Amino acid sequence: MIKIQLVDDERNILSALRRLLKPEGWEVHTYDNVEEALGSLQEHEYAAIVSDYRMPTADGVTYLQFAKQRQPDAIRLVLSAYGDRDSMIKAINQAEVHRYLSKPWEDHEVVSAIRSAIDLYQLKKENQRLREENNRQKDMLRAREEELLRLEAENPGITRVQRDADGSVLIGDDD
């Protein structure tokens, strides 16, 4: 199941976001405490992490930087009532934030942004899985090639088979 983490010091914001995202069927974890949110990064794998920009104990960019270290594949978003250019640049450059969402928000914009983040997360995971599968297949081919070379060294000509026109193996020397 897709898990989303929401971090905001205002519980009413978290409640509103939880209600907004409930119909999507995602597992939504909400935290009004940055330390608890950090702890949950070790317990759960999140597809998307949405953090408020200004909180009493840490700013959202700092939190998302920690989140990036613990879960580099999670897609990070900032939610803020303060949309100044410098804070957006800081968020993008330091925490590799995917989207910057403003408060108050448009419901469809938040849902769409999180859907987009989840799609990106799933794409990254699928690419990672395919890379790993490709590497396993390369290792298997390398091992087979090494075995063929070993067999050929022990028994010259064993890996070269003569076939007739229909593909049947020819036995014996008909030269």
N, C-alpha and C positions, 0 to 999 in steps of 0.2 A: 504494500500500500504506500502511496505517495505521502510523505510527511512534510509539513510546512512548519517553520518556526517563526513566531511573531514576538518581537521584543519591543515593549513600549512601557514607560513608567506610568501611563494613564490607563487604569483598568477599564474605563468606559470605552476607550479606543479599542482595546483588545477585545472586549465583548462585541462591539459593533463589527469588527473584522471577522470574528469567529462566526457571527450570524450570517455575514455576507458570504463567507466561504463554505459554510455548512452544506448547501445544496450541491457543491462540486464533488463531494465524496472523499475529499482529502482528509488525512489525519492532521489536525491543526493543534499545535502545542503553543500555548501563550505564556509569556513571562513578563512580569513587571519588575523583575530583579535581574540585573545583568549577571551576577554571580551564578544564580540558578540556571540562567540561560546557557552560560558557558559550560556548566556541569552537564547539561543535557546533550551538548555536542559530543560527549564521550559515550552517551547511552543510546543515541538515535542517529540514523543517517537521514539528513534532510535534503530534499530536492531544492527547496528554496528557503532562504532566510530573509525575513523582512524586519528591519530595525528602524526605530525612531531615530532621528538625527540628534536631538537634544534630550539628554536624560541626566538626572542629578549625579549619578556615580560615574558615568562614562558617556562620551559621545558615540553616536551610532557608527561612525567611520572606524573608530578605535575598536569597537566591539566586532564589527565586520572584518577587520584585519585579523583579530584573534580567530574568528570563525573560519576565515580563509585558510589559516594555518592548520586548523583541526579538520576542516572538511573542504578541501580545495575544489571539489567537484560541485558543491552546492552553489546555486546561483543566488547572488546577493542583491537585495533591493533596499533602498532607503526611503523612508516615509517621513516627510518633514513639513512643518508649517513655514519654515524659513528656507526659501528657495533662492538664496543668493548664489551668484556665479562661483565665488571662491569655494563655498562649501560643496557645490556639485563637482567642481574640478578635483577637490581633495578626495571626495568619495570615489570618484572614477579612478583616479590615479593610485591612491593608496590601498583601497580595498577591492578594486576591480568590480565596482558596482555595476550591475547590468541595467538597472532602471532607477530613476529618481522620481518618486511619487509625491505629490503635494497634498497637504491637508488644508482645507477639507478636500476630500477626494470624490471623484465620480465612481460609483460602484462598478460600472462596466469597465472603466479604465484599470482599476485594481485587479479585478478578476482576469481581465485580458493580459495584464502584465505578469501575473503569477502563472497563468496558463502558458504564456510564452517562455517564462523561466523554466517551468517544468518540462516543456518540449525540448528546450536547450539541454537541460540536465539529462533527459533520457537519451538524447542524441549523443552527448558526451559519453554516457555509460555504454551505449551500443558500440560506439567507435572504439572504446577501450576494450570491450569484449572481443570485437573483431580483430583488433591488433594482437591481443593475447592468443586467440585462436590461430591467427596467421603465424605467429612466432612458434607455437606448438607444432604446426604443420611443417614449418621450415626445419625445426629440430628433428622431426621424424624423418624428413627427406634426407637431411644431412647424415643421420644415423644409418639409413638404408644405403646411401652412397658409400659411406665408410665400410659397411659390411660387404658391398659388391667389390670394392677395391681390395679388401682383405681376401675374399674368395678368389678373385682373379690372381692375386699374388701367390696364393697357395696352389691353385690349379689353373694355370694359364689357359685361356680360351673358354673357361666355364661360363662366363657371362655373355659370350657371343653365341647366339643360337641361329642356325640356318633354318629358313622356312621356305616352303614352296609357295606357289601363287595363291593358294586358298588359305595360307597361314599355318598350315600343319608343320610341326617341327620335323626337320630331316635329321636322321641319325646316320652316322657313318660319313666317310670321306668319299664323295662322288666327284672329286676334282679330276 
